[in-house]
Amino acid sequence: MSSPEDEALALAAVDALTGQLALAPKPGLPDPRDLGARATRKDHCSLRWSAKALAPGLAAMAAAARRTGEPSPQLRAELGAIGRCTEHSVGLAGGGHRGALWALGLLVAAAALDPAARSEDVTATAKKIAAHRDRRVPRRPSRGSSVSAKYGAAGARGEARAGFPHVRRALAALAESRTAGAAEVEARLDALLTVMSTLQDTELLYTAGPLGLRHVQAGARGVLEAGGTATDAGREALLALDADLHARAWSPRGSAGLLAGALFVDALASSVSSRARAA
């Protein structure tokens, strides 16, 4: 049974995911502008609705971590079982968020194991959990695993087993943009572009191949090299990249899920700092 602390972690993770969804413009990704487009209204609305369906599963993952008390094979197996049930619930609510669920589930569990952990400790603990093999996972290959095998990309599992390097990169980009005076929306968009610029996104590899992936990475780097989204040149480059990816129907979904993970860890860090100041 989940505790108020478990539920608070789950809600923080859902808030991070809905915060990612609220950003605009996100190159090739659903955002609030879609609410004004008849053809895509259902897509974006259903993503916002189904994001809330993750909360019970994430709370159960946090509870499993507190009960287990360590990043053990047993915890990894429990998280996998809870995750598969949650995927089914999310599917009934509209679908989506599979990559975000994987990242957020591990990070929520890691945060539950040590509520006072710093950002780097949370990702390091998530790495320890992900290092264990889930022996109950269905043996049928997923699209992501097939693409990873074909192109040698790390994929979602590789990202987790490496300690979420792109979550850490996004956190660094958030801090840098905020320090430079960027508004919060601009800082978050810069963090998304930072992830896009280097991530071997299996969704993009599936739809666009290696050349398409490199095209997207170069476009993201171009926005950052122009000064980021807080500058006129960077904003112009962002809008051009957004139009290009929507025209090609290329979607960097892996980057979006990792940004949600970074926003969750960032919120945890703020909460820990607030508690420290209060003490």
C-alpha positions in Angstrom: 0.0 0.0 0.0 1.4 3.4 -1.0 2.0 6.2 1.6 1.5 9.9 1.2 5.2 10.2 0.4 4.8 7.6 -2.4 1.8 9.5 -3.8 3.7 12.8 -3.6 6.6 11.3 -5.7 4.1 10.0 -8.2 2.3 13.3 -8.5 5.7 15.1 -8.9 6.5 12.7 -11.8 3.1 13.3 -13.4 3.6 17.0 -13.0 7.0 16.8 -14.7 5.4 14.9 -17.6 2.5 17.3 -18.1 5.0 20.1 -17.8 6.9 18.7 -20.7 3.7 18.3 -22.7 2.8 22.0 -22.0 6.0 23.3 -23.6 5.7 24.9 -27.0 7.0 25.0 -29.6 8.5 21.5 -29.4 10.1 20.4 -32.7 8.1 17.4 -34.0 6.3 16.8 -30.7 2.7 17.3 -29.6 2.3 20.6 -27.7 -0.6 23.0 -26.8 -0.7 24.5 -30.3 -2.3 21.2 -31.4 -5.4 22.1 -29.5 -6.2 24.6 -32.2 -5.7 22.1 -35.0 -8.7 19.9 -35.6 -6.7 17.0 -37.0 -4.4 16.6 -33.9 -6.6 17.8 -31.1 -7.4 14.3 -29.9 -3.7 13.3 -29.9 -2.6 16.1 -27.5 -5.7 16.0 -25.3 -5.4 12.2 -24.9 -1.7 12.5 -24.0 -2.5 15.0 -21.2 -5.3 12.8 -19.9 -3.4 9.5 -20.1 -0.4 11.1 -18.3 -2.5 11.3 -15.2 -3.2 7.5 -15.5 0.5 6.9 -14.6 0.0 8.2 -11.0 -1.2 4.9 -9.4 1.5 2.8 -11.0 4.3 5.3 -10.1 3.0 5.4 -6.5 3.1 1.6 -6.4 6.7 1.7 -7.7 7.7 4.1 -5.0 6.0 1.9 -2.4 7.8 -1.2 -3.7 11.2 0.6 -3.4 10.5 1.7 0.2 9.4 -1.8 1.1 12.4 -3.5 -0.6 14.9 -0.9 0.7 17.6 -1.5 -1.9 18.2 -1.6 -5.7 17.9 -5.3 -5.8 16.8 -7.9 -8.5 13.6 -8.3 -6.5 12.8 -4.5 -6.8 13.6 -4.6 -10.6 11.2 -7.5 -11.1 8.5 -5.7 -9.1 8.9 -2.5 -11.1 8.7 -4.4 -14.3 5.4 -6.1 -13.3 3.9 -2.8 -12.1 5.1 -1.1 -15.2 3.4 -3.6 -17.5 0.1 -3.2 -15.6 0.4 0.6 -15.8 1.0 0.4 -19.5 -2.3 -1.4 -19.8 -4.1 1.3 -17.7 -2.5 4.1 -19.7 -3.6 2.4 -22.9 -7.2 2.4 -21.7 -6.9 6.1 -20.9 -5.6 7.0 -24.4 -2.1 5.6 -24.6 1.4 7.0 -25.0 4.2 7.7 -22.5 5.8 4.3 -22.6 9.3 5.7 -22.7 8.5 8.3 -20.0 7.0 5.6 -17.8 10.3 3.6 -18.0 12.4 6.6 -17.1 10.1 8.1 -14.5 9.4 4.7 -12.9 13.1 4.1 -12.3 13.7 7.6 -11.1 10.7 7.5 -8.7 11.9 4.3 -7.3 15.4 5.6 -6.8 14.0 8.8 -5.1 11.9 6.6 -2.8 15.0 4.6 -1.7 16.7 7.8 -0.5 14.4 10.9 -0.1 17.3 13.2 0.7 19.4 12.2 -2.4 20.9 14.8 -4.7 20.3 14.7 -8.4 23.4 12.7 -9.3 22.6 10.2 -6.5 19.1 9.6 -7.9 20.3 8.8 -11.4 23.1 6.6 -9.9 20.6 4.6 -7.9 18.3 4.3 -10.9 21.4 2.9 -12.8 21.8 0.2 -10.1 18.1 -0.8 -10.4 18.3 -1.0 -14.2 21.4 -3.1 -14.1 19.4 -6.1 -13.0 17.6 -8.2 -15.6 13.9 -8.5 -15.4 13.4 -12.2 -16.0 9.6 -11.9 -16.2 9.7 -9.5 -19.2 7.9 -10.9 -22.3 10.4 -12.4 -24.7 8.8 -10.8 -27.8 11.1 -8.0 -29.1 9.8 -4.5 -28.9 10.2 -1.9 -31.7 12.8 -0.1 -29.6 14.8 -3.2 -28.9 14.7 -4.2 -32.5 15.9 -0.8 -33.6 18.6 -0.8 -31.0 19.9 -4.2 -32.2 19.8 -3.1 -35.8 21.7 0.2 -35.4 23.7 -0.4 -32.2 21.8 2.4 -30.4 21.7 2.3 -26.6 17.9 2.7 -26.4 15.9 3.2 -23.3 17.5 0.3 -21.4 21.0 1.5 -22.3 20.2 5.0 -21.2 19.0 3.7 -17.8 22.0 1.3 -17.4 24.3 4.2 -18.1 22.8 6.3 -15.3 20.6 8.5 -17.5 23.4 10.6 -19.0 20.9 12.6 -21.0 18.8 13.4 -17.9 22.0 14.8 -16.4 22.8 16.8 -19.5 19.3 18.2 -19.5 19.7 19.2 -15.8 22.9 21.0 -16.6 21.3 22.8 -19.5 18.4 23.9 -17.3 20.9 25.3 -14.8 23.0 27.1 -17.4 20.0 28.7 -19.1 18.5 29.8 -15.9 21.8 31.3 -14.8 22.0 33.2 -18.1 18.6 34.8 -17.4 16.4 32.7 -19.7 12.7 32.3 -18.8 11.6 28.9 -17.4 10.0 27.9 -20.7 13.1 28.8 -22.7 15.3 27.0 -20.2 13.2 23.8 -20.6 13.2 24.1 -24.4 17.0 24.5 -24.3 17.2 21.4 -22.2 15.0 19.4 -24.7 17.2 20.6 -27.6 20.4 19.5 -25.6 19.0 16.0 -25.3 17.9 16.0 -29.0 21.3 17.1 -30.1 23.1 13.8 -29.0 20.5 11.2 -28.1 20.3 8.1 -30.4 16.5 8.3 -30.3 15.2 4.8 -31.4 11.9 6.4 -32.5 13.7 8.6 -34.9 15.9 5.7 -36.1 12.7 3.7 -36.8 10.9 6.4 -38.7 13.8 8.3 -40.3 16.9 6.0 -40.2 20.5 7.1 -39.3 20.5 10.0 -41.8 17.3 11.4 -40.4 18.5 11.1 -36.8 21.7 13.0 -37.7 19.5 15.6 -39.4 17.5 16.1 -36.3 20.6 16.2 -34.1 22.2 18.8 -36.3 19.0 20.9 -36.3 18.9 20.9 -32.5 22.6 21.9 -32.3 21.9 24.7 -34.7 19.3 26.2 -32.3 21.7 26.0 -29.4 24.6 27.4 -31.4 22.4 30.3 -32.5 22.1 31.3 -28.9 19.3 29.1 -27.6 15.6 29.8 -27.5 16.0 33.0 -25.5 17.6 34.8 -28.5 15.9 36.0 -31.7 18.3 33.9 -33.9 17.7 30.8 -31.7 14.0 31.2 -31.7 14.0 31.6 -35.5 16.0 28.4 -35.8 13.7 26.6 -33.4 10.6 27.5 -35.5 12.3 26.4 -38.7 13.3 23.0 -37.1 9.8 22.6 -35.8 8.2 23.2 -39.2 10.7 20.9 -40.8 10.1 18.0 -38.4 6.3 18.3 -38.5 6.4 18.3 -42.4 8.5 15.2 -42.3 6.4 13.6 -39.5 9.5 12.9 -37.5 9.0 12.8 -33.7 11.9 12.8 -31.2 9.7 11.1 -28.5 12.7 9.6 -26.7 14.0 13.1 -26.0 10.6 14.2 -24.6 10.5 11.3 -22.1 14.0 12.0 -20.9 13.2 15.7 -20.5 10.2 14.7 -18.3 12.7 12.6 -16.2 15.0 15.7 -15.9 12.1 17.9 -14.8 11.2 15.4 -12.1 14.7 15.2 -10.7 15.0 19.0 -10.9 11.8 19.3 -8.8 13.2 16.8 -6.3 16.3 18.9 -6.0 14.2 22.0 -5.3 12.2 20.1 -2.7 15.3 18.9 -0.9 16.8 22.4 -0.9 13.6 23.8 0.6 13.6 21.2 3.4 17.2 21.9 4.1 16.5 25.7 4.4 13.5 25.1 6.6 15.6 22.9 9.0 
